[in-house]
């Protein structure tokens, strides 16, 4: 498909998702990378308690709290 045809289709509000090759699409700065962190047992218990209260995995709590702290310090 020519770029002009793609633009026209998009501008008319038609879906162009099927015209895109998303197999190699990436979200900059969003790639995952595994790290290991050791926490004291009391901290793990507190994280698990909060995770159960919110109904989410422990990892989600850790990511959310770290992101909040980093946003505050970066701003």
Order of alpha helices (4+ residues) and beta strands (2+ residues): alpha-alpha-alpha
